[in-house]
Amino acid sequence: MTHDKELTIGGVSVHRWLAHERTRLARVLVARMLADVAHYRDLPAGEVAHDIVTLVEENLLALSQALRERRVPAEPGGRVAETAIRGAEQGMPPGALIEAYHLAFAETWRTLTSRAEPGDLADVLACTELILAYTRRVTEVVTSTYFDERSRLSAEERDERHRLLSALLNGEHVDGLAPAYTVLSLSAGEGGAVATRRKLHRIERELEAFAPGTLFDRPAGAALLPWSGPWERLELLVVRLAEAGRGPVTAAAAQATPAEVPEQMRQTREVLDVVGWFGRGPGLYRLTDVLLEYQLTRPTAASRELAALLDPLDAHPELLRTLEAHLRHGRSRRATAEALHLHPNTVDYRLRRVAALTGLDPAGDAHVQRVGAALAARMSR
């Protein structure tokens, strides 16, 4: 619905004045944006000088039309949706876009009402309501369009990253691969489904901040970082991952060319398993950190025979747990007792039972290497 009476302030038609002064006012508004909206200071000078001033002019002309008709259109002019899409594509924060629009419309309102006289109250109120309603409509369009576009772009990016990850893990050559990758296998502990999903999301954000373009398989805890650098930086990354995940993180890492990724991913997973089997604790590991343990857990004819040495303990899981804890704690009966919440005498009794059943005395020096090797061999069965 249109109104016959034009809105006037200070004896001047509001919509006519705005349409006439839009070019000059647009330059003033862009200068304010550059001063008050941090993101705009980083834009190229040519873009500021032409594109943004032109867009602001178009928005002022659209606002002038709304003031003339005294109604807010369902679709505001000024290429609002197009600007939101462009901002999403360029990674501009949505808050910066909305702040710029709010600043422009607020400054326009101040300029329009600065000439108000006592008899202009009704038109000032009408003008204020229209500009506020127009600002709300623009905000709605910017917000919905921006996040729709970001969702579309995120889906495309996820698809592309999944394509690259699948190709690398399958040893396929495709375009878009980095020259080298850091292969990372992660274990961030257990938890409920929702808590685990949130934890992995925080870890993924930390990985992306460390090496943009990281390919991360959340369920598998497998990451391929397009990065190569000092081991110390990776160790610090794992510390940050633990902070982000709010719990201990254990990781195994290796460097690989794209062709080496499948083998190195398999190996880092095995290293991670070995670290867990031997109770090495959280932190970052590579194969050289667990060479002996890794070799002992490889399936061979000898490893099968070694593992069989402890088969008599299969019917006595409490003895097997005590034996594992005994070796893990440096054969200290007190430390073993504390870890298992037992009396030291109970530990001694159980170790004597192990010796009686297997013929291997874990408390003495003669059999300790064979007992350790047998335990390691059992872990890989």
JOFENZI-V467561 format. One record per pair of residues at least 24 apart in sequence whose C-alpha atoms are under 10 Angstrom apart, sorted by the first residue. I is the first residue (numbers start at 1). J is the second residue. Records with the same first field share a line. If there is no record, write none. Layout:
BEGIN
I: J  J
END
This chain:
BEGIN
1: 69  70  71
2: 66  67  68  69  70  71
3: 68  69  70  71
4: 68  69  70
5: 68  69  70
6: 67  68  69  70  123
7: 67  68  69  70  120  122  123  124  126  127
8: 112  113  116  120  122  123  124  127
9: 112  113  114  115  116  117  118  119  120  121  122  123  124  127
10: 112  113  114  115  116  117  118  119  120
11: 115  116  117  119  120
12: 112  115  116
13: 67  68  112
14: 64  67  68  112  113  123  124  127
15: 60  61  62  63  64  65  66  67  68  69  70  112  127
16: 61  64  65  67  68
17: 64  112
18: 57  60  61  62  63  64  65  67  108  111  112
19: 57  58  60  61  62  63  64  65
20: 61  64
21: 57  60  61
22: 53  54  56  57  58  59  60  61  64  108
23: 53  54  56  57  58  60  61
24: 53  57
25: 53  56  57  60  104  107  108  111
26: 52  53  54  55  56  57  58  59  60  104  108
27: 52  53  54  56  57
28: 53  104  107  108
29: 53  56  57  100  101  103  104  105  107  108
30: 56  100  103  104
32: 100  103  104  107
33: 96  99  100  101  103  104
34: 100
36: 99  100  103
37: 95  96  97  99  100  103
38: 96
39: 92  93  95  96  97  100
40: 92  96  97  100
52: 83
54: 78
55: 79  80  83
56: 100  101  104
59: 101  104  105  138
60: 104  105  108
62: 134
63: 105  108  130  131  134  135
64: 131
66: 127  130  131  134
67: 126  127  130  131  134
70: 126  127  129  130  131
71: 129  130  131  133  134
72: 130  131  132  133  134  135  136  137  138
73: 133  134  137
74: 134  137  138  141
75: 137  138  141
76: 134  135  137  138  141
77: 138
78: 138
80: 138  139  141  142  145
81: 138  141  142  143  144  145  146
82: 142  145  146
83: 142  145  146
84: 141  142  143  144  145  146  147  148  149  150
85: 142  145  146  147  148  149  150
86: 146  149
87: 142  146  149  150
88: 145  146  147  148  149  150  151  153
89: 146  149  150  153
91: 150
92: 146
93: 146
94: 142  143  146  147
95: 143
97: 139  142  143  146
98: 135  138  139  140  142  143
99: 139
101: 135  138  139  142
102: 132  135  136  138  139
104: 135
105: 131  132  134  135
106: 131  132  135
157: 213
158: 215
160: 215
161: 213  214  215  216  217
162: 215  216  217
163: 215
164: 215
165: 214  215  216  217  222  223  224  261
166: 215  217
167: 258  261  262
168: 215  224  257  258  259  260  261  262  265
169: 224  258  259  260  261  262  263  264  265  266
170: 259  261  262  263
171: 258  259  260  261  262  263
172: 258  259  262
173: 258  259
174: 258
177: 226  257  258
178: 213  225  226  227  257  258
179: 226  227  228  256  257  258  259
180: 224  225  226  227  228  255  256  257  258  259  260  261
181: 214  215  223  224  225  226  227  228  254  255  256  257  258  260  261
182: 211  214  223  224  225  226  227  228  229  234  253  254  255  256  257  261  264  265
183: 215  222  223  224  225  226  227  228  252  253  254  255  256  257  260  261  262  264  265  266  267  268  269
184: 216  221  222  223  224  225  234  251  252  253  254  255  264  265  268  269  272  284  285  286
185: 216  217  220  221  222  223  224  250  251  252  253  254  264  265  266  267  268  269  270  271  272  273  284  285
186: 218  220  221  222  223  238  241  249  250  251  252  253  268  269  272  283  284
187: 220  221  222  248  249  250  251  252  269  272  273  276  282  283
188: 221  241  242  245  246  247  248  249  250  251  282
189: 245  247  248  249  250  282
190: 247
195: 245
196: 245
198: 245
199: 241  242  244  245  246  247
200: 241  244  245
201: 244  245
202: 241  242  243  244  245  246
203: 238  240  241  242  243  244  245  246  249
204: 241  244  245
205: 241  244
206: 237  238  240  241  242  243  244  245
207: 237  238  240  241
210: 234  237  240
220: 269
221: 251  269
222: 251  252  265  268  269
223: 253  265
224: 253  254  255  256  258  261  265
225: 255
226: 256
227: 255
228: 254  255  256
229: 255
231: 284  286
232: 284
234: 284
235: 283  284  285
236: 283  284
237: 284
238: 282  283  284
239: 282  283  284
242: 282  283
247: 282
248: 281  282  283
249: 281  282  283  284
250: 275  276  280  281  282  283  284  285
251: 275  282  283  284  285  286
252: 283  284  285  286  287  289
253: 284  285  286  287
254: 285  286  287
255: 286
267: 294
270: 294  297  298  380
273: 297  379  380
274: 376  379  380
277: 324  375  376  378  379  380
278: 324  325  327  328  375  376  379
279: 324  325  328  329
280: 328
292: 373  376
293: 372  373  376  377
294: 376  377  380
295: 373  376  377
296: 372  373  374  375  376  377  378  379  380
297: 373  374  375  376  377  378  379  380  381
298: 376  377  379  380  381
299: 377  378  380  381
300: 377
302: 374  377
303: 373  374  375  376  377  378  380  381
304: 374  377  378  380  381
305: 374  377  378
306: 370  371  372  373  374  375  376  377  378
307: 371  373  374  375  376  377  378  379  380  381
308: 358  374  375  377  378
309: 357  358  359  360  370  371  373  374  375  377  378
310: 354  357  358  359  360  371  374  375  377  378
311: 357  358  374  378
312: 354  356  357  358  359
313: 353  354  357  358
316: 353  354
318: 350
319: 347  349  350  351  352  353  354
320: 350  351  354  375
321: 350
322: 346  347  348  350  351  354
323: 347  350  351  354  362  363  371  372  375
324: 371  372  375  376
326: 351  362  363
327: 362  363  368  371  372  375
328: 372
331: 362  363  364  368
332: 363
333: 363
END
